[in-house]
Amino acid sequence: MLKLQRKIILLCLIIYLEIIILANNNHPVSTNSNINPTENSESSKQSLNPSLKYPDLISFEKAVGQKACLLKSEHVYFFAPKFYEAESKIIFPYLIKAYDALKEIVGVDTEYIIVVYNFPKGHPDVMGGTSNCTLWYDDSNLKLYQQEEWKRYKIPHVSGYIEEMAHNFVSATKAQFGWEMVGWSIGIKASTAVAGNPYHTKFIKQTRDEQEKTFRRYVALGFTFPSDIPSNLVDRIHAYLLYQCEQKYGQNFWKDFFKEINRHKKELDDAINLNNDDAIRNERYRITVECFNVLQGINFKELLEKHSISTTIDIKSLHPTNPNWNRKLKPLKN
């Protein structure tokens, strides 16, 4: 009985996949595992990260101990167990579109081709995040039949993938503001554009409501981050302010911001020559704040100062995860 149900589900997925592929025929997808994964389009400057742990199908299959599949586009590679190939082919076109949507916002490519690993649950390489254009996920997102978004709206849950992709776009520009809320903010825009649905909209609203609640508590406590909230969530404050700026400025907020950032590419790149991580981070933060401040009507530096947030010292450089952090967003002398 279970085998029959599985066959029926797979048949439905395959039919739906054919529809998706037709709708995305402007984005050719290669499934040929014989293609050398270090090769890429002549028109693209991207390559795989040379330190990639599993650069091809053979090495990935060895790592997961089973047959696997590899889907490829110009900018995104997607590894998954063979068992989930049908589901992978449904998800993959959304990631291709998301890459394009993020590039349209940011104006540059990621440093390397985005590589998405979907390991079996419990695999030691699963971290649920990203590093150097590699996403390290388990196979939970491939279980479409367990997702409310899929069951209700026939849209796979891809916002996590897209957020991690967004962080790599921000990293490529060297912009630095808050913990990771620039990436989260543009990731939300991209996921809404390519995979928006009522379930996703509800989740975003709940998240923004929590950010606003935390911000108001921060202000009420004399610009002190609430002690009952984990310190690594301090960038809820940054997220709230960024959203207020976006609402005030209009739909081109992020595009115009990244235009400014890209004009300062040399200065942002040159910060790497400073003598320690805090100094590098703070110089990039200072430049990023100046780029926000250029946007007409935002008065970004004034906004930060009004809410006791440093305009020159990034929150990470205040080491908020240190037990001795005073829960402030600027040093005592700044």
C-alpha positions in Angstrom: 0.0 0.0 0.0 2.8 2.4 0.9 4.6 1.6 -2.3 1.5 2.3 -4.3 1.0 5.7 -2.5 4.6 6.6 -3.2 4.2 5.8 -6.9 1.1 7.9 -7.1 2.9 10.8 -5.4 5.9 10.5 -7.7 3.6 10.4 -10.8 1.9 13.6 -9.7 5.2 15.3 -9.0 6.5 14.3 -12.5 3.4 15.7 -14.2 3.7 18.9 -12.2 7.4 19.1 -13.0 6.7 19.0 -16.7 4.4 22.0 -16.3 7.1 23.8 -14.3 9.8 23.1 -16.9 7.6 24.5 -19.6 7.0 27.6 -17.6 10.7 28.1 -17.0 12.0 27.3 -20.5 14.1 30.4 -20.5 16.4 28.7 -17.9 17.9 25.6 -19.4 18.7 22.9 -16.8 21.3 20.3 -17.3 21.1 16.9 -15.5 24.0 15.3 -17.3 26.3 14.0 -14.6 29.1 13.5 -17.2 29.6 17.2 -17.6 32.8 18.4 -15.8 31.4 20.5 -12.9 34.4 22.8 -13.1 33.3 23.9 -16.6 31.0 26.8 -17.1 29.6 29.1 -19.7 32.2 31.1 -21.6 30.1 34.2 -21.0 30.3 33.7 -17.2 33.3 34.6 -15.0 32.1 32.3 -12.2 33.6 29.0 -11.3 33.1 26.5 -8.5 34.8 27.3 -5.2 38.2 25.6 -5.6 37.9 24.4 -2.0 34.5 22.8 -2.6 34.3 19.6 -0.5 32.2 17.6 -3.0 32.8 19.1 -6.5 31.1 16.4 -8.5 28.4 13.7 -8.4 30.8 10.9 -7.7 32.3 12.6 -4.6 28.8 13.5 -3.3 27.5 10.0 -3.8 30.5 8.7 -1.9 29.8 11.2 0.9 26.1 10.2 1.3 26.5 6.5 0.6 23.8 6.3 -2.1 23.0 7.2 -5.6 22.4 10.9 -6.1 21.5 13.5 -8.8 23.1 16.8 -9.8 21.1 19.6 -11.5 23.0 22.4 -13.0 22.3 25.9 -14.4 24.8 28.6 -15.2 24.9 29.9 -11.6 23.4 27.2 -9.4 24.3 23.5 -8.8 21.9 21.3 -6.8 23.0 18.0 -5.3 20.4 15.6 -3.8 19.8 11.9 -3.1 18.5 10.1 -6.3 15.4 9.2 -4.3 14.4 12.8 -4.4 15.2 13.6 -8.0 11.6 14.3 -9.0 11.2 16.7 -6.1 14.6 18.3 -6.9 13.5 19.1 -10.4 10.5 20.9 -9.1 12.5 23.0 -6.6 15.5 23.8 -8.9 13.8 26.2 -11.3 12.7 28.4 -8.4 16.3 28.7 -7.3 17.4 29.7 -10.8 14.8 32.4 -10.8 15.8 33.5 -7.3 19.4 33.9 -8.4 18.3 36.1 -11.2 16.0 38.2 -8.9 18.8 38.7 -6.4 21.3 39.7 -9.1 18.8 42.2 -10.3 18.7 43.8 -6.9 22.4 43.6 -6.0 23.9 44.2 -9.5 26.7 41.6 -9.3 27.1 37.8 -9.3 28.1 35.8 -6.3 31.8 35.1 -6.0 31.4 31.4 -7.0 28.6 29.3 -8.5 26.0 28.6 -5.8 26.2 24.9 -4.7 23.4 23.4 -2.8 24.0 20.2 -0.9 20.9 18.2 0.3 22.4 15.5 2.6 20.4 12.8 4.2 19.1 13.9 7.6 21.7 13.3 10.3 24.7 13.6 7.9 27.7 15.2 9.7 28.0 17.9 7.0 24.6 19.3 7.6 24.7 22.8 9.1 21.6 24.5 7.7 23.5 27.6 6.6 26.0 28.8 4.0 29.7 29.4 3.6 31.7 30.5 0.6 28.7 30.1 -1.8 27.9 26.6 -0.5 24.6 25.7 1.2 24.7 22.8 3.6 21.2 21.4 4.0 19.6 18.1 4.9 16.8 16.6 2.8 13.9 18.1 4.7 13.1 20.7 2.0 12.8 17.8 -0.5 9.9 16.2 1.3 7.3 18.3 -0.5 4.4 16.2 0.7 5.1 17.4 4.3 5.1 21.1 3.4 2.0 23.3 4.0 3.1 25.5 1.1 3.2 22.6 -1.3 0.0 20.9 0.0 -2.0 24.1 -0.1 -0.5 26.1 -3.0 1.7 23.6 -5.0 4.7 25.9 -4.3 7.7 24.3 -2.6 9.3 25.8 0.5 12.4 27.5 -0.9 12.7 30.6 1.2 15.5 29.1 3.3 17.6 28.3 0.3 17.0 31.8 -1.1 18.0 33.5 2.1 21.3 31.7 2.1 21.8 32.6 -1.5 21.1 36.2 -0.6 23.8 36.2 2.1 26.3 35.2 -0.6 25.3 38.1 -2.8 25.8 40.5 0.1 29.2 38.9 0.8 30.2 39.5 -2.8 29.7 43.2 -2.4 31.4 43.4 1.0 28.5 45.4 2.4 28.4 45.1 6.2 25.4 46.0 8.4 24.2 44.2 11.4 24.5 40.4 11.7 22.9 39.2 8.5 19.8 41.3 8.0 20.7 42.8 4.7 20.8 39.3 3.2 17.6 38.4 5.0 15.8 41.5 3.7 16.7 41.0 0.0 16.2 37.2 0.4 12.6 38.0 1.5 12.1 40.2 -1.6 13.4 37.4 -3.9 11.4 34.6 -2.3 8.2 36.7 -2.4 8.8 37.4 -6.1 9.5 33.8 -7.2 7.7 31.7 -4.7 5.2 33.9 -2.9 2.1 32.4 -1.3 -0.2 33.1 1.6 1.7 30.8 3.9 5.0 32.6 3.2 3.3 36.0 3.6 2.0 35.0 7.0 5.4 33.9 8.1 7.0 37.1 7.0 4.4 39.1 8.9 5.0 37.1 12.1 8.7 37.7 11.8 8.4 41.4 11.2 5.9 41.7 14.1 8.5 40.0 16.4 11.2 42.4 15.1 9.0 45.4 15.9 8.1 44.1 19.3 11.8 43.6 20.1 12.7 47.1 18.8 10.1 48.7 21.0 11.3 46.9 24.0 14.9 48.0 23.1 13.8 51.6 23.1 11.8 51.3 26.3 14.8 49.8 28.1 16.8 52.9 27.4 18.3 51.5 24.1 19.3 48.2 25.8 18.7 44.9 24.1 16.3 42.8 26.2 18.2 40.4 28.4 15.7 37.5 27.8 16.3 37.4 24.1 19.4 35.5 22.8 22.2 38.0 21.9 22.6 36.5 18.5 19.2 37.9 17.6 20.3 41.5 18.2 20.0 42.3 14.5 16.2 42.3 14.9 16.9 45.9 15.7 18.7 46.4 12.4 16.0 44.5 10.5 13.2 46.7 11.9 15.0 50.0 11.0 15.9 48.7 7.5 12.3 47.9 6.8 11.2 51.3 8.0 13.7 52.9 5.6 12.5 50.6 2.7 8.9 51.6 3.4 9.8 55.3 3.4 12.1 55.3 0.4 10.0 53.1 -1.9 10.5 50.0 -4.1 14.0 51.0 -5.4 15.5 51.1 -1.9 17.6 48.0 -2.2 18.6 48.5 -5.8 19.7 52.1 -5.2 21.6 51.1 -2.0 23.6 48.4 -3.9 24.3 50.9 -6.7 26.0 53.0 -4.0 27.8 50.0 -2.6 29.1 49.0 -6.0 30.5 52.5 -6.5 32.6 51.9 -3.4 33.9 48.5 -4.4 37.6 49.5 -4.2 37.3 50.9 -0.7 35.3 47.9 0.5 37.8 45.5 -1.0 40.8 47.5 0.3 39.5 47.1 3.9 41.0 43.6 3.8 44.4 45.2 4.3 43.6 46.4 7.8 45.2 44.6 10.7 42.4 42.6 12.3 38.9 41.3 11.7 37.2 44.0 13.8 39.0 46.7 11.9 38.1 45.2 8.5 34.5 44.8 9.6 34.2 48.3 11.0 35.6 50.0 7.9 33.1 48.1 5.7 30.3 49.0 8.1 31.3 52.7 8.1 31.2 52.7 4.3 27.9 50.8 4.2 26.3 53.3 6.6 27.5 56.1 4.3 25.9 54.4 1.3 22.6 54.1 3.1 22.9 57.7 4.2 23.2 58.9 0.5 19.7 57.7 -0.2 17.4 60.7 -0.3 15.1 61.3 2.6 16.4 58.4 4.8 18.8 60.4 7.0 20.3 57.0 7.9 23.1 58.2 10.2 20.7 60.4 12.1 18.3 57.5 12.5 21.1 55.3 13.9 22.3 58.0 16.3 18.7 58.7 17.5 18.4 55.0 18.5 21.9 54.8 20.1 23.4 52.6 17.3 26.9 53.2 16.3 27.6 54.7 12.9 31.2 53.4 12.8 31.3 50.1 14.9 29.5 47.1 13.6 27.5 45.0 16.0 29.7 42.0 15.5 32.7 44.0 16.6 30.9 44.6 19.9 31.0 40.8 20.3 27.4 40.4 21.6 27.8 36.7 22.1 30.4 37.4 24.8 28.9 37.0 28.3 30.2 40.4 29.2 28.4 42.3 26.5 26.4 45.2 28.0 23.5 44.7 25.6 24.2 48.1 24.0 24.6 48.7 20.2 27.3 51.3 20.5 30.4 51.4 22.7 30.3 53.7 25.7 32.7 56.1 23.9 31.8 56.5 20.2 
